[in-house]
């Protein structure tokens, strides 16, 4: 347990970095972040299009602002490197995110009387949402990268990702209940309540974590500080072959990951004749596969602690290759819909996507801090920006690719199949890039570290209920 004179909640154990309790507490911050994000990118989107009968491109443009602002992540990470502490950035980012979420909701309400004024206010809100989520998310991952022992990083990545999804699910369900019947007053009340709860959870969860770490694992006074000049620091990080190659890997793999977001359900309806309800269930099947893939990576990490880096590379590269094979399965299934089990294919695709994604996050946590030069925030911000670009471009590009192909190919199975082939090739390219990234096992390990199967799975199951 941690020192009895500090930190009322045990968050660190001597020589082991952040404890399971501390990891779950950081996961709660990610849950709070997800709760605000899901309201702004999903609920407000629906209200603009359905209740206010505005063009679909309007919420698309606003969400695009949120993604574009993520390009500031490297600068945010560099700022936290110079400050030396991440807690103020996590708290400040959450405060900005919560306030901006409410501003975006207020702008949405205002659109009913003045579309232009409401859109302008909502744009300000989505700009703040991008900055706030970037500051909180980047700084949170840096804390995990620095404070979690190597054997625990696959499990830590899984816990944090799971808890973010948990935040999505709980907020969507609960907020949806209280929003019916819809009224502008209800929207503002629900959004304000979620924002206040998110800030409160963050303040309680982050309290004392970094302070305790400084007592137990304070950085060496001789550790090299990040240069004050951001451009110089970014140029030096980009010269690192591992950082540069991993940035390209994140960009290509997440582009492929998001390519299918907006085309899988239309594909199921047009080619396999599924009803809207059946295609929605298909999406649930995919998410179940994603979660199982994440759990598989975390569980395998606890069984092979001494070869954690090699195992992560196996899951990262193997997950990309397997995702490509699953996509080729969709192509074949589209040509033979009567003889193909689409649900099983989509479940496999979800499993492989989840496995490679969580392994990539764990690798990111190791790479960010493996050279000890105090640039963890800048590296994490660089990779976060690459991911944001991929998500912003991926979904839109997938739909455009299908539309363009259908101008030349009448059969929707062929049009969607061509798009899936492009996505599969992106995954194969990402696998080649991932295979060349060298992740080193870090020194902060302990033979006494309990396995994920013994401890962390129990905490995930307890929290998800």
Residue pairs with C-beta under 8 A, 6 or more apart in sequence:
1 10
1 13
2 10
2 11
2 12
2 13
2 14
2 19
2 212
2 216
3 212
3 215
3 216
6 211
6 212
6 215
7 208
7 211
7 212
7 215
8 208
9 21
9 25
9 208
10 19
10 21
10 22
11 18
11 19
11 21
11 22
11 25
11 208
11 209
11 212
11 213
12 18
12 19
12 22
12 147
12 212
12 213
12 216
12 217
13 19
13 446
14 216
15 444
15 446
16 149
16 444
16 446
16 448
16 449
17 147
17 148
17 149
17 152
17 213
17 217
17 444
18 26
18 143
18 144
18 147
18 148
18 149
18 152
18 156
18 209
18 213
20 152
20 450
20 455
20 456
20 459
22 147
22 209
23 144
23 148
23 152
23 155
23 156
23 159
23 160
23 456
24 159
24 163
24 459
24 463
25 205
25 206
25 209
26 140
26 143
26 144
26 160
26 205
26 206
26 209
27 159
27 160
27 162
27 163
27 164
27 463
28 163
28 201
28 202
28 205
29 90
29 94
29 136
29 140
29 201
29 202
29 205
29 206
30 137
30 140
30 160
30 161
30 163
30 164
30 167
31 163
31 164
31 166
31 167
31 170
31 201
32 94
32 167
32 197
32 198
32 199
32 201
32 202
32 205
33 94
33 97
33 133
33 136
33 137
33 140
33 164
33 167
33 198
34 163
34 164
34 165
34 166
34 167
34 168
34 171
35 167
35 168
35 170
35 171
35 194
35 197
35 198
36 97
36 98
36 101
36 129
36 133
36 194
36 195
36 198
37 97
37 129
37 133
37 168
38 167
38 168
38 171
38 172
39 101
39 105
39 171
39 175
39 190
39 191
39 194
40 66
40 101
40 104
40 105
40 125
40 126
40 129
41 63
41 66
42 172
43 172
43 175
43 176
43 179
43 187
44 59
44 62
44 104
44 105
44 108
44 122
45 59
45 63
47 108
47 182
47 187
48 54
48 58
48 59
48 108
48 111
49 55
49 56
49 59
51 182
52 108
52 111
52 112
54 111
54 115
58 119
60 396
62 104
62 119
62 122
62 123
62 126
63 126
64 392
65 123
65 126
65 127
65 130
66 126
66 127
66 129
66 130
66 133
67 130
67 388
67 389
67 391
67 392
68 130
68 388
68 392
69 126
69 127
69 129
69 130
69 131
69 134
70 130
70 133
70 134
70 384
70 385
70 387
70 388
70 389
70 392
71 385
71 388
71 389
72 130
72 131
72 134
72 385
73 134
73 138
73 380
73 381
73 382
73 384
73 385
73 388
74 230
74 234
74 378
74 381
74 382
74 384
74 385
75 230
75 381
76 89
76 131
76 134
76 135
76 138
76 139
76 377
76 381
77 138
77 139
77 142
77 376
77 377
77 378
77 379
77 380
77 381
77 382
77 384
78 226
78 230
78 233
78 234
78 375
78 377
78 378
78 381
79 89
79 377
80 86
80 89
80 138
80 139
80 142
80 377
81 226
81 233
81 374
81 375
81 376
81 377
81 378
82 225
82 226
82 228
83 89
84 219
85 210
86 139
86 140
86 142
86 143
86 210
86 377
87 139
87 206
87 209
87 210
87 211
89 135
89 136
89 138
89 139
90 135
90 136
90 139
90 140
90 143
90 202
90 206
91 202
91 203
91 206
92 135
93 131
93 132
93 133
93 134
93 135
93 136
93 137
93 139
94 132
94 136
94 198
94 199
94 202
95 132
95 199
96 128
96 131
96 132
96 135
97 128
97 129
97 132
97 133
97 136
97 198
98 132
98 195
98 196
98 198
98 199
99 128
99 132
99 195
100 124
100 125
100 126
100 127
100 128
100 129
100 131
100 132
101 125
101 129
101 191
101 194
101 195
102 125
102 188
102 191
102 192
102 195
103 121
103 122
103 124
103 125
103 128
104 121
104 122
104 125
104 126
104 129
105 125
105 187
105 188
105 191
105 192
106 121
106 125
106 188
107 118
107 119
107 120
107 121
107 122
107 123
107 124
107 125
108 118
108 122
108 187
109 118
109 184
109 187
109 188
110 117
110 118
110 121
110 122
111 118
111 119
111 122
112 118
112 184
134 381
134 384
134 388
136 202
137 384
138 377
138 380
138 381
138 384
139 377
140 160
141 361
141 364
141 365
141 368
141 380
141 384
142 368
142 376
142 377
142 380
143 209
143 210
144 153
144 156
144 157
144 160
144 365
145 364
145 365
145 366
145 368
145 369
145 376
145 380
146 213
146 368
146 369
146 376
147 209
147 213
147 217
148 156
148 365
149 442
149 444
149 445
149 446
149 449
150 305
150 308
150 309
150 366
150 441
150 442
150 444
150 445
151 301
151 302
151 305
151 308
151 445
151 446
151 449
152 449
152 452
152 456
153 301
153 308
153 362
153 365
153 366
154 297
154 298
154 300
154 301
154 302
154 308
154 311
154 312
154 358
154 359
154 362
154 452
155 298
155 301
155 302
155 452
155 456
156 362
156 365
157 297
157 298
157 358
157 359
157 361
157 362
157 365
158 294
158 295
158 297
158 298
158 358
158 452
158 456
158 460
159 298
159 456
159 459
159 460
160 361
161 294
161 357
161 358
161 361
162 291
162 294
162 460
162 464
163 460
163 463
165 287
165 291
166 463
166 464
171 194
175 190
175 194
178 186
178 189
178 190
179 186
179 187
179 190
217 444
219 374
223 372
223 373
223 374
224 372
224 373
224 374
225 374
226 233
226 373
226 374
226 375
226 377
226 378
227 233
227 236
233 375
233 378
234 378
234 382
236 375
237 243
237 375
237 378
237 379
237 382
238 244
238 247
238 382
240 371
242 367
242 437
242 438
242 439
243 367
243 379
243 382
245 433
245 436
245 437
246 363
246 364
246 367
246 383
246 437
247 382
247 383
247 386
248 386
248 433
249 360
249 430
249 433
249 434
249 437
250 360
250 364
250 383
250 386
250 387
250 390
251 386
251 387
251 389
251 390
252 390
252 426
252 429
252 430
252 433
253 320
253 356
253 360
253 390
253 426
253 427
253 430
253 433
253 434
254 386
254 387
254 390
254 391
254 394
255 390
255 393
255 394
255 397
255 426
256 320
256 323
256 394
256 423
256 424
256 426
256 427
256 430
257 323
257 353
257 357
257 390
257 394
258 390
258 391
258 393
258 394
258 395
258 398
259 394
259 395
259 397
259 398
259 419
259 422
259 423
259 426
260 327
260 349
260 398
260 420
260 423
261 394
261 395
261 398
262 395
262 396
262 398
262 399
263 398
263 399
263 402
263 416
263 419
264 282
264 283
264 286
264 346
265 279
265 280
265 282
265 283
266 279
266 402
266 416
267 330
267 334
267 412
267 416
268 274
268 278
268 279
268 282
268 342
269 275
269 276
269 279
270 412
270 416
271 334
271 337
271 412
271 413
271 416
272 333
272 337
272 342
273 337
274 282
274 342
282 342
282 343
282 346
285 343
285 346
285 347
285 350
286 346
286 347
286 349
286 350
286 353
287 350
288 347
288 350
289 346
289 347
289 348
289 349
289 350
289 351
289 352
289 353
289 354
290 350
290 351
290 353
290 354
290 357
291 354
292 350
292 351
292 354
293 319
293 350
293 351
293 352
293 353
293 354
293 355
293 356
293 357
293 358
294 354
294 355
294 357
294 358
295 457
296 351
296 355
297 312
297 315
297 354
297 355
297 358
297 359
297 362
298 358
298 452
298 456
298 457
299 452
299 453
299 457
300 311
300 315
301 308
301 311
301 312
301 362
301 452
302 451
302 452
302 453
302 454
303 451
303 453
304 311
305 445
305 449
306 441
307 441
308 441
309 363
309 366
309 439
309 440
309 441
312 359
312 362
312 363
312 366
312 439
313 363
313 434
313 435
313 437
313 439
315 355
315 356
315 358
315 359
316 356
316 359
316 360
316 363
316 434
317 431
317 434
317 435
318 355
318 356
319 352
319 353
319 355
319 356
319 357
319 359
320 356
320 427
320 428
320 430
320 431
320 434
321 427
321 428
321 431
322 348
322 352
322 355
322 356
323 349
323 352
323 353
323 356
323 424
323 427
324 424
324 425
324 427
324 428
324 431
325 352
325 424
326 345
326 348
326 349
326 352
327 349
327 420
327 421
327 423
327 424
327 427
328 420
328 421
328 424
329 340
329 345
329 348
329 349
330 342
330 345
330 346
330 349
330 416
330 417
330 420
331 417
331 420
331 421
331 424
332 340
333 340
333 341
333 342
333 345
334 340
334 413
334 414
334 416
334 417
334 420
335 413
335 417
337 413
360 434
363 437
363 439
364 380
364 383
366 439
366 440
366 441
366 442
367 379
367 437
367 439
368 376
368 379
368 380
368 383
369 376
369 442
370 439
370 440
370 442
398 419
398 423
401 418
401 419
401 422
402 415
402 416
402 419
405 414
405 415
405 418
405 419
406 412
406 415
409 415
409 418
